Amino acid sequence: MKKYLLDSNIFIQAKNFHYNFGYCSAFWDWITAAHLADLVFSTQKVRAELLNGKPDDPLVQWINRELPDSFFVDDLKDKSVMTNYAYIIRTANSNNQYTLQAKAEFSQHDKADAFLIATAKAHSYVLVTQERSQPGAKKRILIPDMAEQCGVQTKQIWNVLEEISTGTFNLKMPTR
């Protein structure tokens, strides 16, 4: 059975655009349900990025209130993840396509991207990100491109929703 690992941009873009808490709570309920079904996870690195927002941010509140601790895989304490992290960083640094700045940014220990790829590789997750592949990019190492180089499958959230969700939106009649 496939398991999915969510990038921070899944949460941020959902909150800000398509699945705002004010009108699409079903998306957020789906994330919780998919996790409880042992299908959807993220990492502690992503959690740290997401909790970097303001305390009154609806996403920060939802994470603190609704998501169980088991949702965020402890990537830093997992030897297999750390071994794969070293491999991911070596792969990025040995690729002459990218600028030194791109490599330095990708390798920053407080950034989640390399840890996400390493966690997905270590535990055979499908990595879910809204980033799109740009094979010729030089100034930024994008998750889909590095993941492909390292043998990790990526998908966008729309594809995952098609695979493991059902249901529709509920209509709210306007008051006159």
C-alpha positions in Angstrom: 0.0 0.0 0.0 1.3 3.4 -1.0 2.0 5.9 1.8 2.4 9.6 1.1 4.7 12.3 2.6 3.4 15.9 2.4 5.6 18.9 1.7 4.9 22.1 3.6 3.6 23.8 0.4 0.6 21.4 0.4 -0.5 22.9 3.7 0.4 26.5 2.9 -1.2 26.7 -0.6 -4.3 24.8 0.7 -4.8 27.3 3.5 -4.1 30.4 1.3 -5.9 29.3 -1.9 -7.9 26.2 -2.8 -8.9 24.7 0.6 -9.2 27.7 2.9 -10.3 26.7 6.4 -13.3 29.0 6.1 -15.0 27.1 3.3 -13.3 23.8 2.8 -12.8 22.0 6.2 -13.3 18.7 4.3 -9.8 18.9 3.0 -8.3 19.2 6.5 -10.6 16.4 7.8 -9.3 14.3 4.9 -5.7 14.9 5.9 -6.4 13.7 9.4 -8.5 10.7 8.2 -5.8 9.7 5.7 -3.2 9.8 8.5 -5.4 7.8 10.8 -5.7 5.2 8.0 -1.8 5.1 7.9 -1.6 6.7 4.5 -0.5 10.3 4.9 2.4 11.8 6.9 4.9 14.6 7.0 8.1 15.3 8.8 9.3 17.2 11.9 11.2 19.5 9.5 7.9 20.4 7.8 6.2 20.8 11.1 8.9 23.3 12.2 8.4 25.3 9.0 4.7 25.4 9.4 4.7 26.3 13.0 7.0 29.3 12.2 3.8 31.3 11.4 1.9 33.5 13.8 0.2 31.8 16.8 -3.2 33.0 15.5 -2.6 31.6 12.0 -5.4 29.0 11.3 -2.8 26.5 10.0 -0.7 26.8 13.2 -3.8 26.4 15.3 -5.0 23.4 13.3 -1.7 21.6 13.5 -1.6 22.1 17.3 -5.2 21.2 17.8 -6.0 18.5 15.3 -3.0 16.6 14.1 -1.7 13.7 16.2 2.0 13.7 17.0 2.4 10.6 14.9 1.6 12.6 11.8 5.1 14.1 11.8 7.8 11.5 11.3 10.8 12.2 13.4 13.3 12.5 10.5 16.3 13.6 12.6 16.3 10.6 14.9 16.0 8.0 12.1 19.3 6.5 11.0 18.0 5.4 7.6 16.7 8.9 6.9 20.1 10.5 7.9 22.0 8.0 5.7 19.7 8.9 2.8 20.0 12.6 3.7 23.8 12.4 3.3 23.3 10.7 -0.1 20.8 13.4 -1.2 23.2 16.2 -0.3 26.1 14.5 -2.0 24.0 14.0 -5.1 23.0 17.7 -5.1 26.5 18.9 -4.5 28.0 16.7 -7.3 25.5 18.0 -9.9 27.3 20.7 -12.0 23.9 22.0 -13.3 23.2 23.9 -10.1 24.8 27.1 -8.9 26.8 27.1 -5.6 24.0 29.3 -4.1 21.3 26.7 -5.1 23.4 23.9 -3.5 24.0 25.9 -0.3 20.3 26.8 0.0 19.2 23.2 -0.6 21.8 21.9 2.0 20.6 24.2 4.8 19.9 22.1 7.8 16.7 24.0 8.8 15.1 23.5 5.3 12.8 20.5 4.8 13.3 19.7 1.2 16.3 17.4 1.4 15.0 15.8 4.5 11.6 15.1 2.8 13.4 13.4 -0.1 15.6 11.4 2.3 12.6 10.3 4.4 10.6 9.3 1.3 13.6 7.3 0.0 14.3 5.7 3.4 10.7 4.5 3.8 9.3 4.3 0.3 6.9 7.1 0.6 5.5 9.0 -2.4 6.5 12.6 -1.9 3.6 15.0 -2.4 4.6 18.5 -3.4 3.1 21.4 -5.4 6.5 22.1 -6.9 6.8 21.3 -10.6 9.8 19.8 -12.3 12.1 22.2 -14.0 14.9 20.0 -15.3 17.0 22.9 -16.6 16.8 25.0 -13.4 20.1 26.2 -12.2 19.4 28.7 -9.4 17.1 26.4 -7.3 17.0 22.7 -6.7 13.4 21.6 -6.9 12.0 18.6 -5.0 10.7 16.8 -8.1 14.0 17.0 -9.9 16.2 15.9 -7.1 13.7 13.3 -6.1 13.8 11.8 -9.6 17.6 11.8 -9.5 17.5 9.9 -6.2 14.7 7.4 -7.2 11.9 8.9 -5.2 8.4 9.2 -6.8 6.6 12.6 -6.5 3.0 13.5 -7.1 0.9 16.7 -6.8 -1.9 16.8 -4.3 -4.6 16.6 -7.0 -3.3 13.2 -8.1 -3.3 11.9 -4.5 -6.8 13.2 -3.9 -7.9 11.3 -7.1 -6.3 8.1 -5.7 -7.5 8.1 -2.1 -10.5 10.4 -1.6 -14.1 10.6 -2.4 -16.9 13.1 -1.7 -18.0 16.5 -2.6 -18.4 20.0 -1.3 -21.5 21.0 0.6 -23.6 23.9 -0.5 -24.1 26.8 2.0 -27.1 28.9 0.9 -26.5 32.6 1.2 -28.7 34.6 3.5 -30.9 37.3 2.0 
